[in-house]
């Protein structure tokens, strides 16, 4: 056990229990745990901010696109302006379905009401929805991992710090509270950082996952409605 902590150091630490002092006086392993958790916390908040901004943007773009879709304009014109080179997920779903339907319509002698066209359109939309949700859900695995793991990493730092503190106290044969408190405080600080990192990650994961699920349902509902429109037009052409 490291014996570097002496009575003078512990006495100085006892008089200054600020967060910075707790970090500076902690054992090297505890410092590494604190730094790792602090970096993870920054990444967690970066992901949270990015997902909030992204979800607001794609929902806003989806609403604008649906307004254009249901305005009664030409689907071919909408495909040329938004669907051919989609800039957001809802347009991508529309573009995948419309593109498949247009390619099928160019096949000589094909019956659009049959010939597996509906299945191909549905498959194109489902694949697009899956791909877009994978893109939107990027980094969610980090939130799902750091939430339950961070407290245990902090606890590891705490256990190591307490072992280090007790070893130093035993070497000095001094159990005075002023001597014990700084080492224990430094160790518990690691657990505190772990909780500060984990709690936002768990809450954000649940909230963002729910929002992603709602947006996926929104795209699926749009796809179902659009498939019905294409099916009706196919029967009219037939």
N, C-alpha and C positions, 0 to 999 in steps of 0.2 A: 504493500500500500504506500502511495506517495506520501512522504513526510514533509513536503515543502511548506505546508501551512504551519506557521509558528504563532506564538501568542501575540506577537506584535501585529502580524497581518490580520489575525482574527479580531483583535481589538480595534484596528482601523476599520475593518468591515462592519463591526458592530455599530460604529458611529455613523456609517453611511450605508443605508439600505436602499439607495436609489436603484432603478432598473439597470442603469449603465454600470453602476458599481457591482451589482449582483452578477452581471455578465462578465466583467473584468476579473472578478475574484473566483469565478467558477473554474472547475477542473477542465482540462483541455477537451476531454470527451464530452462533457456537458456543453461546452462552448460550441463544439461541432454540431451537437443536437439542436441547440438554440438557433444557430445559423441556418441549418437545414430547414427547420420549421419556419423560420422567418422568410426564407426564400420561397418555400411552398405557399405561405400565406399571401405573398405578393402575386404568385402565379394564380392562386385561387381567385383573388379579387380581380385580376386581369381577365380571367375567363368569365367571371360573373358579369363584368362590365361589357365585355364583347358580346356575350349571349343576349343580354338585355337589349343592347343597341341593335343587334342583328334581328332578333325576333320582332322588335317594333318595326324595323324597316321592312321585313318581308311581309308582315301583316298589312302594313300600309300599302305596299306595292300590290299585294293580292287584292285588296279592296278596290284600288284604282283599276286594276285589270278586269275584275269582275264587273265593274261599272261599264267599262268599254264592251265587254263581252255581251252583257245583257241589254245594251243600248239599241240593239236591232241592226247594227251595221253588218257588213259582209264579213263572213268568217275568213274568206280568202284574203281580204284586205288586212284583217287582224293578224292573220298568220304571217303575212309579208312584213308587217310593222313590228310585231312582238314575238311571234312564235318561231320564225325561221332562225333568229339569233336571240334566244331568250336571255334576259338579264336578271330574272328572279325565278323562284321555284314554280309559281303558279303558271307563268308563261311557258316554262319548260314542260310542264304536264300537258298544256294545251298544244304546244308545238310538237311534242312526241306523238300525240293522238292524231292531230291534223295532218302531220307529215306522213304517217303510216296510211291514213285514209286516202290522201291524195295519190300516193304511190300505187295503192291498190286500184284506184279509179282509173289510172292510166293503163292498166293491164287490159289488153283487147279481149272482149267477150266475157269479162268477169261479171258475175252477179254479186253486186255489193251487199245484197241482203243475205247472201250465203257465202260460200267459198272461204270460210274461216276469217273473213275480214274483221268481224267484231272481236274475235278472240285475239287477233294480232293487235288491234287497237287497245284492247284492255291490257294485254301483256306489255305493250309499249308504255302505257301510263303507269302501270304498277312498277315497272323497272325504273322509270324516271322518279317516281315518288320515293322509292327505296334509296336511289342514289342521292336525291336531294336531302333526304332525312339523314343519311350518313354524313353528308357534308355539314349540315346544320348541327348535328350532334357531336362533331369533332371536339375532342378534349373533355367530353363529359365523363369519360372513363377516369380521368384524373380526379375529378370531383368525387366520383364514386369510390375511388381508392383512398384518397387522402382523408376523407371524412372519418371512416372507422379506424384508420391506421395512425393518424397523427397523435391521438391521445396516448397510444401505447409507445410511440417513439418518445414523446415527452416523459412518460412514466419511466422509460429506460434511463433517460437522462437524470431523472429524479433519484432513482435507485442508485445509480452510479455516484451521483453527487453526495448522497447520504452516506454511502460506504466510504467515500473519500473523506468526508467531514468527520465521521466517527473514528476512522483510522487515525486522523490527525489529533483528535481529542484524546484518544487512548494513549497516544505517544506522549502527550503533555500532562496526562493524569489530572485533567481539569474539566469538570462537568458544569462549570458555572454557565447560567443561561446566556450571559453576554458572549460567551465563547461558542456555545452551541448554536445560537440563533442564526448567525450569518451563514454558516455552512448549510443549515437546513433550508434557509430562505433561498439561497442560490440553487439548491436542488429542486425545490418546489417551483421555482420560476420556469424551469423547463416544462413542467406539466401545465402550467398556466399558458405558455406559448402554444403547447399542443392543443389545448382546448380552444384557444382563440383562433387557431388555424382550422380545427375540425368543425366547429359549430357553424360558421358561415358556409363551409363546403357542403355539409349535410343539408342545411336549409336550402341553399341555392340549387343543389342537385334535384331535390324534390320539386321545387317550384319550376325550375327550368324544364325538367322532364315532363311535367304536366303541361307546360306551354307548348313544348315540342309535340306532345301527343295530340293536343287540340289542333295544332296547325296541320299535322299529318291527316287528321280526320277531315279538316277543311279541304285539303287537296283531294282526298279520296271522294268526298261528297261532290266536289266540282267535277272530278273525273267521271263519276257515275252519271251526273246530269249531262255532261258533254257526250258521253257514250250513247245515251238515249237519243240525243239530238242527231248524232251521226247515223244511228240505226234507223231513225225515222226518215232521214234524207235518203238513205240507201234504199229503203222500201219504196219511196216515192220515185226514185230513178228507175227502180226495177219495174 
